[in-house]
Amino acid sequence: MGDSERTRLIEETIITHSAPRGMHVPAVEVEGLRHMYGVREALAGVTLTVFRGEIFGLLGPNGGGKTTLFKILCTLLPGTDGRVRLFGHDLGRESYAVRRRLGVVFQHPSLDPKLTVLENLRHHGYLYGMRGKALRTRAQAMLDRLGLADRAGDRVGTLSGGLQRRTELAKALVHQPELLLLDEPSTGLDPGARRDFTHYLGHLRDQEGVTVLLTTHILDEAERCDRVGILHNGKLVALGTPEELKSQVGGDVVVVHSHNPEDLQTKLRGRFGCNPVLVDGNLRLELPRGHEFVRDVVEAFPREVESITFGKPTLEDVFIHLTGHRLWGENEA
């Protein structure tokens, strides 16, 4: 795929996919946001809207711009250019009004390991002006809701990674924020704890109307979001529901492993008239009825094919389709 064709597909992706039905009130509005670190452009004119009452995921590789955008939304970093509004408040001029409506869970722990679970929640409440019975009631409610009541008196430093992550979330929710910002929330969690965490985010959305915006490079976490924005090299290259995005990949995804992929690439073009793309040393194709193609390739080139797989598109396939690169590099994978 050429650069001009890829750019056209990216633009069509972003323009044609609207918000989920019923979600029409903006919580986050980002317009033409740019940020520079010296001469390096970390964000290159990002524009997106997150609607109230949805779980929105920012998916992308490390260095794609997710954390920079997260820091700007948290009011920790000013953008170089562009405009950001949270609940109608301009982030640059009304940051104080915005902060009271935010709950933030950073990628790296922000808990005091020498304090107990309950003490961490109470101290966080103090920062938001909560006192007395109101604070005690709210803190206890968060402990109960996140299954931490029996660990309230334990020092945080003695807890497992999953329990610490739950404590982080309980702390962020003590002051009843309207927007929950999560930076790589599943970092360090096992698959079971990750599913529990995601399930509770759905509860917050459905039962309390909390808007959730999270950054992630984990595919199954992004799959559970209402909508996903994919960032690459500081640019928003796709925006839509997971199903909308995957529907843009043509049919099944076939990946062929060969000891000489360049030679096999030429042979496949000549024999089947297809256009396999070389990605990280493997040949990749998008085509309908992938199982039939797999059979035909193995029969035609049994010695050249080391292994071959096919399956329905994933969000990583969407990323490859739009950028020509894998979501992770070889070292990260």
Buried (B, 14 or more C-beta within 10 A) or exposed (E): EEEEEBEEBBEEBBEEBBBBEEBEEBBBBBEBBBBBEEEEBBBBBBBBBBBBBBBBBBBBBEBBBBBBBBBBBBBEBEBBEBBBBBBEBBBEEBBEBBBEBBBBBBBEBEBBEEBBBBBBBBBBBEEBEBEEEEBBEBBBBBBEBBEBBEBBEBBBEEBEEBBBBBBBBBBBBBBBBBBBBBBBBBBBBEEEBBBBBBEBBEEBBEEEEBBBBBBBBBBBBBBBBBBBBBBBBBBBBBBBBBEBBBEBBEBBBBBBBBEEBEEBBEBBEEEBEBEBBEBEEBBBBBBEEBEEBBEEBBEEBEEBBEEBEBEEBBBBBBBBBBBBBBBBEEEEE
